[in-house]
Amino acid sequence: MKYSLGPLLYFWQKNHVETFYQKAVMSDADIIYLGETVCSKRREIRPADWMNLARELASSGKQVALSTMALLEAPSEVKVMQTYIDNGEFIVEANDVSAIQLAYEKGLSFVAGPALNLYNAQALQVMLKKGMTRWCMPVELSREWLHKVLTEAETMGIRDKFEVEVFSYGNLPLAYSARCFSARAENRPKDKCETCCINYPQGLEVKSQENQSLFTLNGIQTQSGYCYDLSADTASMEGLVDVVRISPQSEATLDVLAGFKRGESGFAPKSHFCNGYWHSIEGMATQL
């Protein structure tokens, strides 16, 4: 299996981002996704900066993909997405159907990101005709579901046409909204948010009345409260999964990735750990 660093989901200071990816050059990642996928107001790193980082990482031997936004709300965001698709150097991860169409019109291959609702082999067949080469399955799907989809794909004669990637570590991106939850938490209107999400480099924790970590708010994105950790489940991925995705949480994420590759397990704090979706049980649950 190969190992990937997913796109950075949080809003970090520019120097923090640059330091992280400078270290990623020497990491165990085979594939690195770059780009803003959550909110276009996060402009510490601009498209030109992402491209420079992409070239630097590619020159070190890493495979680089440029990730597009998951929720587009303005023509300016479409323009940025078009810039990524027209980059001429790197494959694109499509997190919105419009990115698929633009890539298809250009005759470019793409990675189908986890934000796309692709749940069966028939949908994957449609994506293959559009140019898909890798499918990162939606985070709420299980190993059992994946096995079923790939069995159907085998019957249809398309199983060998694409790679399978699974989100395997990090707070799960569950939903997107036109509203900004980080701004709301500070009683700010979205249009005057002052990008306050930069104050929460690992998101804003939301607890239930029982003091249980329920969600993580990250701008317009709602994430799981617990850290999803499939490090103990990599053996069950054999024969099904081609790429294991690690989502950046902090600089320690690179150590987590190295541990995954060595076959170690148990990286998330025990009180904030879940792997339920992979085991076909409730997402917040843990199966040891």
C-alpha positions as CSV (number, residue, x, y, z in Angstrom):
1,M,0.0,0.0,0.0
2,K,0.9,3.6,-0.5
3,Y,0.5,6.4,2.0
4,S,-0.8,9.9,1.4
5,L,-1.1,13.2,3.3
6,G,-4.5,14.5,2.6
7,P,-5.1,18.3,2.1
8,L,-4.7,20.5,5.1
9,L,-8.3,21.1,6.4
10,Y,-7.5,23.7,9.0
11,F,-6.4,27.3,8.7
12,W,-2.7,27.7,9.8
13,Q,-0.3,30.6,9.6
14,K,1.7,30.7,6.4
15,N,5.0,30.0,8.2
16,H,3.4,27.0,9.9
17,V,2.2,25.6,6.6
18,E,5.6,26.1,5.0
19,T,7.4,24.4,7.9
20,F,5.0,21.5,7.8
21,Y,5.5,20.8,4.1
22,Q,9.3,21.3,4.3
23,K,9.3,18.4,6.8
24,A,6.9,16.5,4.6
25,V,9.6,16.4,1.9
26,M,11.5,14.0,4.1
27,S,8.4,12.1,5.3
28,D,7.1,8.6,4.4
29,A,4.3,10.1,2.3
30,D,4.1,8.7,-1.2
31,I,1.4,11.2,-2.2
32,I,0.7,14.7,-0.9
33,Y,-2.5,16.7,-1.6
34,L,-2.2,20.4,-1.5
35,G,-4.8,23.2,-1.7
36,E,-7.6,24.9,0.2
37,T,-10.7,22.7,0.3
38,V,-12.8,24.4,3.0
39,C,-13.0,28.2,2.7
40,S,-11.7,30.6,0.0
41,K,-11.3,33.3,2.6
42,R,-8.3,31.5,3.9
43,R,-5.7,33.4,1.9
44,E,-2.5,33.0,3.9
45,I,-1.5,30.5,1.2
46,R,-2.5,31.6,-2.3
47,P,-2.8,29.4,-5.4
48,A,0.7,30.5,-6.6
49,D,2.1,29.5,-3.2
50,W,0.5,26.1,-3.4
51,M,2.0,25.7,-6.9
52,N,5.5,26.5,-5.6
53,L,5.0,24.0,-2.8
54,A,3.8,21.4,-5.3
55,R,6.9,21.8,-7.4
56,E,9.2,21.6,-4.4
57,L,7.6,18.4,-3.2
58,A,7.5,16.9,-6.7
59,S,11.2,17.6,-7.2
60,S,11.8,15.5,-4.1
61,G,10.0,12.5,-5.7
62,K,6.6,12.9,-4.1
63,Q,3.5,12.5,-6.1
64,V,1.5,15.7,-5.8
65,A,-2.2,16.4,-6.3
66,L,-4.0,19.7,-6.1
67,S,-7.2,19.5,-4.1
68,T,-10.2,21.7,-5.0
69,M,-12.9,23.2,-2.8
70,A,-15.8,21.0,-1.6
71,L,-18.4,23.8,-1.6
72,L,-18.3,26.5,-4.2
73,E,-20.3,29.7,-3.6
74,A,-18.8,32.4,-5.8
75,P,-17.5,32.9,-9.4
76,S,-14.1,33.7,-7.9
77,E,-13.9,30.3,-6.3
78,V,-14.7,28.7,-9.7
79,K,-11.8,30.7,-11.2
80,V,-9.4,29.4,-8.6
81,M,-10.5,25.9,-9.3
82,Q,-10.0,26.5,-13.0
83,T,-6.5,27.6,-12.3
84,Y,-5.7,24.3,-10.5
85,I,-7.2,22.3,-13.4
86,D,-5.2,24.3,-15.9
87,N,-1.9,23.9,-14.0
88,G,-0.4,21.6,-16.6
89,E,1.8,19.7,-14.1
90,F,-0.2,18.0,-11.4
91,I,-3.3,15.8,-11.1
92,V,-6.3,17.3,-9.4
93,E,-8.4,16.0,-6.6
94,A,-12.1,16.9,-7.4
95,N,-14.2,17.5,-4.3
96,D,-17.1,19.0,-6.3
97,V,-18.8,17.8,-9.4
98,S,-18.0,21.0,-11.2
99,A,-14.3,20.2,-10.9
100,I,-15.0,16.8,-12.6
101,Q,-16.7,18.5,-15.5
102,L,-13.9,21.0,-16.0
103,A,-11.3,18.3,-15.9
104,Y,-13.3,16.2,-18.4
105,E,-13.6,19.1,-20.8
106,K,-9.8,19.4,-20.7
107,G,-9.3,15.7,-21.1
108,L,-7.5,15.5,-17.7
109,S,-7.6,12.6,-15.2
110,F,-8.5,13.3,-11.6
111,V,-8.8,11.8,-8.1
112,A,-12.4,11.6,-6.8
113,G,-12.2,13.1,-3.3
114,P,-14.1,11.9,-0.2
115,A,-16.6,14.8,-0.4
116,L,-18.2,13.3,-3.5
117,N,-21.2,11.0,-3.0
118,L,-19.9,7.9,-4.8
119,Y,-21.4,4.9,-3.2
120,N,-21.5,2.1,-5.8
121,A,-19.8,0.6,-8.8
122,Q,-22.2,2.2,-11.2
123,A,-21.3,5.6,-10.0
124,L,-17.6,4.8,-10.2
125,Q,-18.1,3.6,-13.8
126,V,-19.5,7.0,-14.7
127,M,-16.5,8.7,-13.1
128,L,-14.1,6.4,-15.0
129,K,-15.7,7.6,-18.2
130,K,-15.0,11.2,-17.0
131,G,-11.3,10.4,-16.3
132,M,-11.1,9.2,-12.7
133,T,-8.0,7.3,-11.8
134,R,-8.3,7.1,-8.0
135,W,-11.4,7.0,-5.7
136,C,-11.1,8.2,-2.1
137,M,-14.3,6.6,-0.7
138,P,-16.7,8.7,1.5
139,V,-15.6,8.6,5.1
140,E,-18.8,7.0,6.4
141,L,-18.5,3.8,4.4
142,S,-17.3,0.5,5.9
143,R,-14.9,-2.2,4.9
144,E,-17.9,-4.4,4.2
145,W,-19.4,-1.7,1.9
146,L,-16.0,-1.3,0.1
147,H,-15.7,-5.0,-0.4
148,K,-19.2,-5.1,-1.9
149,V,-18.5,-2.2,-4.3
150,L,-15.2,-3.7,-5.4
151,T,-16.8,-7.0,-6.0
152,E,-19.4,-5.3,-8.2
153,A,-16.6,-3.4,-10.0
154,E,-14.8,-6.7,-10.6
155,T,-18.0,-8.2,-12.2
156,M,-18.3,-5.1,-14.4
157,G,-14.7,-5.4,-15.5
158,I,-13.6,-2.0,-14.1
159,R,-11.8,-3.0,-10.8
160,D,-8.4,-2.6,-12.4
161,K,-9.2,0.8,-13.8
162,F,-8.8,2.8,-10.6
163,E,-7.0,3.0,-7.2
164,V,-8.9,2.9,-3.9
165,E,-7.9,5.4,-1.2
166,V,-9.3,5.4,2.4
167,F,-9.3,8.3,4.9
168,S,-7.6,6.5,7.8
169,Y,-6.5,9.1,10.3
170,G,-7.8,12.5,11.5
171,N,-11.1,14.2,12.4
172,L,-13.6,13.1,9.8
173,P,-15.0,15.7,7.5
174,L,-18.7,15.0,7.9
175,A,-20.6,17.9,6.4
176,Y,-20.3,21.4,4.8
177,S,-22.6,24.4,5.2
178,A,-23.0,27.8,3.7
179,R,-22.7,29.1,7.2
180,C,-19.4,29.5,9.1
181,F,-19.6,27.8,12.5
182,S,-16.3,29.3,13.6
183,A,-17.6,32.8,13.0
184,R,-20.9,32.0,14.7
185,A,-19.1,30.7,17.8
186,E,-17.5,34.2,18.1
187,N,-20.8,36.0,17.3
188,R,-19.4,37.2,14.0
189,P,-21.3,37.4,10.7
190,K,-19.8,35.2,8.0
191,D,-19.0,38.2,5.8
192,K,-17.0,39.8,8.6
193,C,-15.5,36.7,10.1
194,E,-11.9,38.2,10.1
195,T,-10.9,34.5,9.4
196,C,-11.2,33.8,13.1
197,C,-10.8,30.1,12.4
198,I,-7.0,30.8,12.3
199,N,-7.4,30.9,16.1
200,Y,-8.3,27.2,16.1
201,P,-5.5,25.3,14.3
202,Q,-7.2,22.0,15.1
203,G,-10.8,23.2,14.9
204,L,-13.2,24.2,17.7
205,E,-14.3,21.3,19.9
206,V,-18.1,21.0,20.6
207,K,-19.1,18.9,23.6
208,S,-22.5,17.4,24.4
209,Q,-24.4,18.0,27.7
210,E,-22.7,14.8,28.9
211,N,-19.3,16.4,28.3
212,Q,-18.6,14.1,25.4
213,S,-16.6,15.4,22.4
214,L,-19.3,15.4,19.8
215,F,-18.1,17.5,16.8
216,T,-15.2,19.7,15.7
217,L,-16.1,22.9,14.0
218,N,-13.8,24.0,11.2
219,G,-15.2,27.0,9.4
220,I,-18.0,25.8,7.2
221,Q,-17.0,22.2,7.8
222,T,-18.3,19.9,10.6
223,Q,-15.9,17.2,11.6
224,S,-16.1,14.3,14.0
225,G,-15.3,15.1,17.6
226,Y,-13.2,12.0,17.9
227,C,-10.1,11.3,15.8
228,Y,-10.6,8.5,13.3
229,D,-7.7,6.1,13.6
230,L,-7.5,3.0,11.5
231,S,-3.9,2.2,12.3
232,A,-4.9,-1.1,13.9
233,D,-7.0,-2.0,10.9
234,T,-4.5,-1.8,8.1
235,A,-4.2,-5.6,7.9
236,S,-7.9,-5.7,7.0
237,M,-7.2,-3.3,4.1
238,E,-5.0,-5.7,2.3
239,G,-6.3,-6.6,-1.2
240,L,-8.9,-3.8,-1.0
241,V,-7.1,-0.5,-0.4
242,D,-4.2,1.0,-2.5
243,V,-3.7,4.3,-0.6
244,V,-4.0,5.0,3.1
245,R,-4.8,8.7,3.7
246,I,-3.5,10.6,6.8
247,S,-5.2,13.9,7.4
248,P,-2.8,16.7,8.7
249,Q,-3.6,17.5,12.3
250,S,-0.3,19.0,13.5
251,E,3.4,18.5,12.8
252,A,3.2,15.2,14.7
253,T,1.0,13.9,11.9
254,L,4.2,13.0,10.0
255,D,5.2,10.8,12.9
256,V,1.8,9.2,12.7
257,L,2.2,8.5,9.0
258,A,5.6,6.9,9.7
259,G,4.0,4.7,12.4
260,F,1.3,3.6,10.0
261,K,3.9,2.6,7.5
262,R,5.8,0.6,10.1
263,G,2.6,-1.2,11.1
264,E,2.3,0.4,14.5
265,S,-1.1,1.4,15.9
266,G,-2.9,3.5,18.5
267,F,-1.9,7.1,17.6
268,A,-5.0,9.0,18.6
269,P,-5.6,9.7,22.3
270,K,-7.6,6.8,23.7
271,S,-10.3,9.1,25.0
272,H,-10.7,10.7,21.6
273,F,-10.5,7.8,19.2
274,C,-13.0,6.1,17.0
275,N,-13.0,3.6,14.1
276,G,-16.7,2.7,14.0
277,Y,-17.5,3.4,10.3
278,W,-14.9,1.0,9.1
279,H,-16.5,-1.8,11.2
280,S,-20.1,-1.1,10.1
281,I,-21.1,0.3,13.5
282,E,-21.9,3.8,14.7
283,G,-19.1,6.3,13.8
284,M,-18.3,7.4,17.3
285,A,-17.7,3.8,18.5
286,T,-14.5,2.0,18.9
287,Q,-13.9,-1.6,18.0
288,L,-10.6,-2.9,19.2
